[in-house]
Amino acid sequence: MLGTGPLTVAVGGKFEAGKANPYAVVSAEMLAAYERLSNLARGLSLKTEYEVVPPPGMVDLNRTNLVVVGSPRILPFVGQVLASDPKLGFGSDDDGVYLVNRQTGEEFRSPSDSGEPVDYGYLGRLPRPDGRGTFLYLAGIHAMGTLGVAQYLDDHLDELYREVKNRRFSLLVACSYDPKKRAVKKVDALTPIYRSEGVA
């Protein structure tokens, strides 16, 4: 499900505001997402390598055993690949970023934007630009959604593998969290698991 050898986990970084010489940083939630993925991989006897993708987010997607973590806002090149998912994806308008189910037309806007400690996220296997494989992609509307996606993958790895094997797929999840501890409380699927040829 994760790969066949040592994993590269590429995490989107962002410039830290207020610095004379800005540098790429990774949020605590993104780091926690990497730690969860690393622990999951370790349980499968896979090593992981951590890679920060600095702005403007140009990550090399043409690699085997690649997991990419971060929203299309900080990884715009991944956002272009994400557009190839006919079922699910991200959208944006004057009210902000949201997730969309292209099958049903439903839009999912993060409740955290209205003060509720819930965020939404995307999990999928997307095609490499070179056409020679796929990579796994995790992204929330906000950082807590990304952490929630990592937990969902950890909690449901066996189930996901039974459903999709090594095929392309995607689904959306809802993550409730403790806003003070910035810790995930519960993660549930928000949509069915969509394979590129239909619902799993």
C-alpha positions in Angstrom: 0.0 0.0 0.0 2.8 2.4 0.9 5.5 1.1 -1.4 7.9 -1.7 -2.1 11.1 -0.3 -0.6 12.4 2.7 1.4 9.8 5.5 1.4 10.5 9.1 0.6 8.0 11.3 2.5 8.0 14.8 0.9 6.4 17.4 3.1 5.4 20.8 1.9 7.2 23.7 3.7 6.2 27.4 3.8 8.0 30.6 4.4 8.0 31.8 8.0 6.5 35.3 8.2 8.4 38.2 9.7 11.9 37.0 8.9 14.4 39.1 6.9 15.6 36.0 5.2 12.6 33.7 5.1 13.2 30.0 5.2 11.1 26.9 4.7 9.4 25.6 7.8 7.1 22.7 8.5 4.1 23.0 10.9 3.9 20.9 14.0 0.9 19.1 12.5 2.8 18.2 9.3 5.7 16.9 11.3 3.3 14.8 13.4 1.8 13.5 10.1 5.3 12.4 9.0 5.9 10.7 12.3 2.7 8.8 12.0 3.6 7.7 8.5 7.1 6.8 9.6 5.8 4.7 12.4 3.3 3.0 10.1 6.1 2.2 7.6 8.4 0.9 10.4 5.7 -1.6 11.3 5.8 -2.8 7.7 9.6 -3.0 7.9 10.0 0.0 5.6 12.5 2.8 6.2 11.5 6.4 5.6 13.4 9.4 4.4 12.1 12.9 5.3 12.2 15.6 2.7 11.0 19.2 3.0 9.8 20.8 -0.2 10.5 24.5 0.1 8.4 27.2 -1.6 7.3 27.4 -4.4 6.6 23.7 -3.8 8.2 22.1 -6.9 8.5 18.5 -5.8 9.9 15.8 -8.0 7.0 13.3 -8.4 8.7 10.9 -10.8 10.1 8.6 -8.1 9.2 5.2 -6.7 7.9 4.7 -3.2 6.9 8.4 -2.8 4.4 9.8 -0.3 3.6 13.5 -0.6 2.1 15.5 2.3 0.7 19.0 2.0 -2.1 21.0 0.5 -2.1 22.2 -3.2 -1.7 25.7 -1.8 1.9 24.9 -0.8 2.5 22.3 -3.4 0.9 23.8 -6.6 2.5 21.3 -8.9 0.8 18.4 -7.1 -2.4 20.4 -7.4 -2.0 20.2 -11.2 -1.7 16.4 -11.0 -4.6 16.3 -8.6 -6.8 17.7 -11.3 -6.5 14.3 -13.1 -8.7 12.7 -10.3 -12.2 12.6 -11.9 -13.9 11.8 -8.6 -12.5 14.1 -5.9 -10.4 17.2 -5.5 -9.8 20.7 -4.2 -11.5 23.9 -5.2 -11.2 27.5 -4.2 -13.2 30.7 -4.3 -13.5 34.0 -2.5 -14.5 32.1 0.7 -11.4 30.0 0.7 -10.3 26.4 -0.1 -12.7 23.5 0.0 -12.9 19.9 -1.1 -15.3 18.7 -3.8 -16.9 15.4 -4.8 -17.1 15.7 -8.5 -19.4 12.7 -8.7 -22.1 14.3 -6.6 -21.3 18.0 -6.9 -21.0 18.3 -3.1 -18.6 20.8 -1.6 -17.0 20.3 1.8 -15.8 23.5 3.5 -13.8 23.1 6.6 -15.9 23.6 9.8 -12.8 24.9 11.5 -13.2 28.1 9.4 -16.3 28.7 11.5 -14.7 27.8 14.8 -15.7 24.1 15.0 -12.7 21.8 15.7 -13.3 19.7 12.5 -11.3 19.7 9.3 -11.5 17.7 6.1 -8.8 16.0 4.1 -8.0 14.1 0.9 -6.2 10.7 0.5 -5.4 9.3 -2.9 -3.0 7.5 -5.2 -2.2 9.8 -8.1 -0.3 9.2 -11.4 3.2 10.3 -11.8 3.7 12.9 -14.5 6.1 10.6 -16.4 3.3 7.9 -16.6 5.6 5.3 -15.0 3.8 4.8 -11.7 1.9 6.5 -8.9 2.5 8.3 -5.6 0.4 8.5 -2.5 -0.9 11.9 -1.6 -2.3 13.2 1.8 -3.7 16.7 2.2 -6.1 18.5 4.5 -7.8 21.8 3.9 -5.8 22.9 6.9 -2.9 21.3 8.8 -5.2 19.3 11.2 -6.9 17.8 8.2 -3.6 16.6 6.9 -2.8 15.0 10.3 -6.2 13.4 10.3 -5.6 11.9 6.8 -2.3 10.3 8.2 -4.2 8.8 11.1 -6.9 7.5 8.8 -4.3 5.8 6.7 -2.7 4.3 9.8 -6.1 3.1 11.2 -7.4 1.7 7.9 -4.3 0.5 6.0 -5.3 -3.1 5.7 -8.9 -2.3 4.7 -7.7 0.2 2.0 -5.3 -2.4 0.6 -8.0 -5.0 0.4 -10.2 -2.6 -1.5 -7.7 -1.0 -3.9 -4.5 -3.0 -4.0 -2.1 -1.0 -6.1 -4.7 0.8 -8.2 -5.4 4.5 -8.2 -8.0 5.6 -5.7 -9.2 8.6 -3.6 -11.5 9.4 -0.7 -12.2 12.3 1.6 -12.1 12.1 5.4 -13.5 14.2 8.3 -11.2 14.8 11.3 -12.4 16.1 14.7 -9.6 17.3 17.0 -8.8 18.9 20.3 -8.1 22.6 19.5 -5.9 23.2 22.5 -3.8 20.1 22.3 -3.9 20.1 18.4 -4.5 16.4 18.6 -6.8 14.2 16.5 -9.7 12.8 18.3 -11.6 10.9 15.6 -11.3 10.4 11.8 -14.1 9.1 9.6 -14.6 8.6 5.9 -16.6 11.4 4.3 -17.0 9.7 0.9 -16.8 6.2 -0.5 -13.4 4.9 -1.6 -13.4 5.8 -5.3 -11.2 3.8 -7.7 -10.4 5.4 -11.0 -12.8 3.0 -12.6 -15.6 3.3 -10.0 -16.4 2.9 -6.3 -14.4 0.3 -4.4 
